[in-house]
Amino acid sequence: QVQLVESGGGLVQAGGSLRLSCAASGSIFSINAMGWYRQAPGKQRELVALITRGGSTNYADSVKGRFTISRDNAKNTVYLQMNSLKPEDTAVYYCNAILLTGHVFWGQGTQVTVSS
Protein backbone atom coordinates (compact mmCIF):
# COMPACT_ATOMS: atom_id res chain seq x y z
CA GLN A 1 0.00 0.00 0.00
CA VAL A 2 1.11 3.52 -0.82
CA GLN A 3 -0.51 6.69 0.47
CA LEU A 4 -0.20 9.90 -1.54
CA VAL A 5 -1.01 13.39 -0.34
CA GLU A 6 -0.99 16.29 -2.79
CA SER A 7 -0.67 19.96 -1.94
CA GLY A 8 0.09 23.26 -3.60
CA GLY A 9 -2.92 23.87 -5.79
CA GLY A 10 -4.73 27.17 -5.92
CA LEU A 11 -5.82 30.12 -8.00
CA VAL A 12 -3.28 31.91 -10.18
CA GLN A 13 -3.40 34.38 -13.03
CA ALA A 14 -2.37 33.36 -16.53
CA GLY A 15 1.39 33.51 -16.88
CA GLY A 16 1.92 32.71 -13.23
CA SER A 17 3.49 29.71 -11.52
CA LEU A 18 2.54 27.06 -9.00
CA ARG A 19 4.39 24.13 -7.49
CA LEU A 20 2.51 20.98 -6.61
CA SER A 21 3.85 18.48 -4.10
CA CYS A 22 3.02 14.81 -3.65
CA ALA A 23 4.23 13.15 -0.47
CA ALA A 24 4.35 9.36 -0.53
CA SER A 25 4.29 7.01 2.44
CA GLY A 26 3.91 3.29 2.95
CA SER A 27 5.61 0.82 0.62
CA ILE A 28 7.64 3.49 -1.13
CA PHE A 29 10.48 1.12 -2.02
CA SER A 30 8.12 -0.73 -4.34
CA ILE A 31 7.34 2.37 -6.41
CA ASN A 32 8.43 2.06 -10.04
CA ALA A 33 7.23 5.44 -11.29
CA MET A 34 5.24 8.44 -10.14
CA GLY A 35 3.19 10.76 -12.24
CA TRP A 36 0.96 13.76 -12.33
CA TYR A 37 -2.37 13.59 -14.14
CA ARG A 38 -5.10 16.15 -14.53
CA GLN A 39 -8.80 16.12 -15.22
CA ALA A 40 -10.72 19.14 -16.41
CA PRO A 41 -14.53 19.29 -16.18
CA GLY A 42 -16.12 17.14 -18.86
CA LYS A 43 -12.79 15.72 -20.00
CA GLN A 44 -10.90 12.51 -19.43
CA ARG A 45 -8.02 12.30 -17.01
CA GLU A 46 -4.75 12.81 -18.87
CA LEU A 47 -1.09 12.31 -18.14
CA VAL A 48 0.83 15.51 -17.47
CA ALA A 49 4.26 14.26 -16.44
CA LEU A 50 5.93 11.08 -15.26
CA ILE A 51 9.19 10.27 -13.53
CA THR A 52 10.50 6.73 -13.35
CA ARG A 53 12.46 4.90 -10.71
CA GLY A 54 15.57 5.53 -12.78
CA GLY A 55 14.88 9.23 -13.08
CA SER A 56 13.62 9.35 -16.66
CA THR A 57 10.88 11.87 -17.31
CA ASN A 58 8.07 12.16 -19.80
CA TYR A 59 5.72 15.07 -20.47
CA ALA A 60 2.53 15.73 -22.33
CA ASP A 61 3.16 17.84 -25.41
CA SER A 62 0.88 20.55 -24.04
CA VAL A 63 3.15 21.19 -21.04
CA LYS A 64 6.63 20.60 -22.45
CA GLY A 65 8.90 23.54 -21.74
CA ARG A 66 6.53 24.91 -19.08
CA PHE A 67 6.22 22.14 -16.47
CA THR A 68 8.98 20.22 -14.71
CA ILE A 69 8.60 17.06 -12.65
CA SER A 70 11.20 16.32 -10.02
CA ARG A 71 11.62 14.34 -6.84
CA ASP A 72 13.29 14.53 -3.46
CA ASN A 73 14.09 10.97 -2.39
CA ALA A 74 14.97 12.04 1.14
CA LYS A 75 11.48 13.49 1.58
CA ASN A 76 9.67 10.83 -0.50
CA THR A 77 8.11 13.68 -2.42
CA VAL A 78 7.52 14.38 -6.09
CA TYR A 79 7.01 17.92 -7.34
CA LEU A 80 5.42 19.48 -10.38
CA GLN A 81 6.71 22.97 -11.09
CA MET A 82 4.25 24.71 -13.38
CA ASN A 83 5.31 27.91 -15.10
CA SER A 84 3.66 30.10 -17.72
CA LEU A 85 0.28 28.75 -16.72
CA LYS A 86 -2.62 29.05 -19.13
CA PRO A 87 -6.37 28.97 -18.48
CA GLU A 88 -6.48 25.60 -20.25
CA ASP A 89 -4.27 24.20 -17.48
CA THR A 90 -7.23 24.54 -15.12
CA ALA A 91 -8.06 21.10 -13.74
CA VAL A 92 -7.88 18.85 -10.73
CA TYR A 93 -4.34 17.51 -10.58
CA TYR A 94 -3.76 14.01 -9.26
CA CYS A 95 -0.57 12.31 -8.21
CA ASN A 96 -0.17 8.60 -8.79
CA ALA A 97 2.31 5.88 -7.96
CA ILE A 98 2.87 2.80 -10.08
CA LEU A 99 4.34 -0.10 -8.16
CA LEU A 100 6.72 -2.74 -9.48
CA THR A 101 3.76 -5.14 -9.21
CA GLY A 102 1.71 -2.97 -11.56
CA HIS A 103 -0.65 -1.74 -8.87
CA VAL A 104 -1.54 1.93 -9.09
CA PHE A 105 -2.38 4.27 -6.24
CA TRP A 106 -3.86 7.75 -6.49
CA GLY A 107 -3.89 10.83 -4.34
CA GLN A 108 -7.03 12.79 -3.55
CA GLY A 109 -6.34 15.54 -6.08
CA THR A 110 -5.68 19.25 -5.81
CA GLN A 111 -7.48 21.99 -7.73
CA VAL A 112 -5.51 24.31 -10.00
CA THR A 113 -7.41 27.26 -11.44
CA VAL A 114 -5.79 29.66 -13.90
CA SER A 115 -7.67 32.89 -14.54
CA SER A 116 -7.34 34.82 -17.79
Phi and psi in degrees as a GROMACS rama.xvg file:
@    title "Ramachandran Plot"
@    xaxis  label "Phi"
@    yaxis  label "Psi"
@TYPE xy
-129.928  133.295  VAL-2
-107.476  136.227  GLN-3
-126.072  131.756  LEU-4
-127.089  117.05  VAL-5
-92.9518  153.47  GLU-6
-155.002  165.929  SER-7
106.733  -3.88322  GLY-8
-71.4914  173.074  GLY-9
163.127  -165.604  GLY-10
-105.621  130.733  LEU-11
-143.182  151.626  VAL-12
-79.1596  155.169  GLN-13
-54.5102  137.361  ALA-14
92.3153  -12.076  GLY-15
-83.2826  -174.48  GLY-16
-132.297  152.113  SER-17
-143.606  153.005  LEU-18
-123.702  121.646  ARG-19
-94.6406  146.506  LEU-20
-123.744  147.029  SER-21
-135.443  109.095  CYS-22
-94.866  127.16  ALA-23
-105.933  145.413  ALA-24
-145.457  165.546  SER-25
98.8924  -134.795  GLY-26
-81.8977  60.7196  SER-27
-68.5603  -24.2424  ILE-28
-72.8282  -11.1793  PHE-29
-96.356  5.22465  SER-30
-78.0025  128.359  ILE-31
-96.4704  -32.6396  ASN-32
-159.61  154.896  ALA-33
-131.684  146.498  MET-34
-143.079  164.679  GLY-35
-115.198  131.218  TRP-36
-122.503  163.477  TYR-37
-142.382  153.834  ARG-38
-139.211  116.218  GLN-39
-90.8032  157.562  ALA-40
-55.5124  129.128  PRO-41
77.9811  4.57507  GLY-42
-120.856  163.111  LYS-43
-78.2738  154.97  GLN-44
-67.0235  135.599  ARG-45
-130.721  150.788  GLU-46
-70.8676  134.901  LEU-47
-103.845  -51.4897  VAL-48
-158.427  152.51  ALA-49
-140.578  143.265  LEU-50
-132.214  130.062  ILE-51
-90.6866  172.346  THR-52
-55.803  -35.9852  ARG-53
-83.9504  -3.74694  GLY-54
98.949  -0.577426  GLY-55
-70.4644  147.089  SER-56
-123.829  155.825  THR-57
-145.207  140.804  ASN-58
-130.994  150.027  TYR-59
-66.967  145.628  ALA-60
-56.9232  -33.7123  ASP-61
-68.7197  -15.9841  SER-62
-118.367  -3.46299  VAL-63
-58.2673  134.44  LYS-64
85.901  -12.2373  GLY-65
-115.329  -35.5744  ARG-66
-109.593  148.253  PHE-67
-135.914  126.997  THR-68
-98.2232  138.908  ILE-69
-150.067  172.926  SER-70
-145.109  154.538  ARG-71
-121.973  101.145  ASP-72
-63.519  -32.149  ASN-73
-66.3029  -29.0504  ALA-74
-103.278  0.772025  LYS-75
52.6044  43.3447  ASN-76
-130.621  139.143  THR-77
-112.814  141.078  VAL-78
-118.374  154.525  TYR-79
-129.829  105.733  LEU-80
-86.771  121.236  GLN-81
-116.845  115.029  MET-82
-115.208  163.852  ASN-83
49.0345  48.9441  SER-84
-65.3715  146.34  LEU-85
-120.752  156.26  LYS-86
-55.8864  -31.6359  PRO-87
-72.4681  -5.82799  GLU-88
-82.1837  -6.62526  ASP-89
-61.9551  124.806  THR-90
-177.715  171.476  ALA-91
-88.3544  127.05  VAL-92
-102.212  130.342  TYR-93
-118.302  140.688  TYR-94
-97.22  142.864  CYS-95
-136.437  160.081  ASN-96
-128.598  130.111  ALA-97
-108.146  119.484  ILE-98
-83.5554  164.871  LEU-99
-60.9335  -24.4799  LEU-100
-79.465  -11.4882  THR-101
97.9651  -11.3129  GLY-102
-66.0521  148.78  HIS-103
-125.035  134.002  VAL-104
-120.843  147.383  PHE-105
-123.202  148.81  TRP-106
-83.0516  -178.898  GLY-107
-84.1812  -13.5447  GLN-108
94.8247  150.905  GLY-109
-138.466  135.071  THR-110
-80.8444  132.487  GLN-111
-120.426  123.322  VAL-112
-123.624  124.664  THR-113
-114.001  117.126  VAL-114
-91.6576  147.839  SER-115
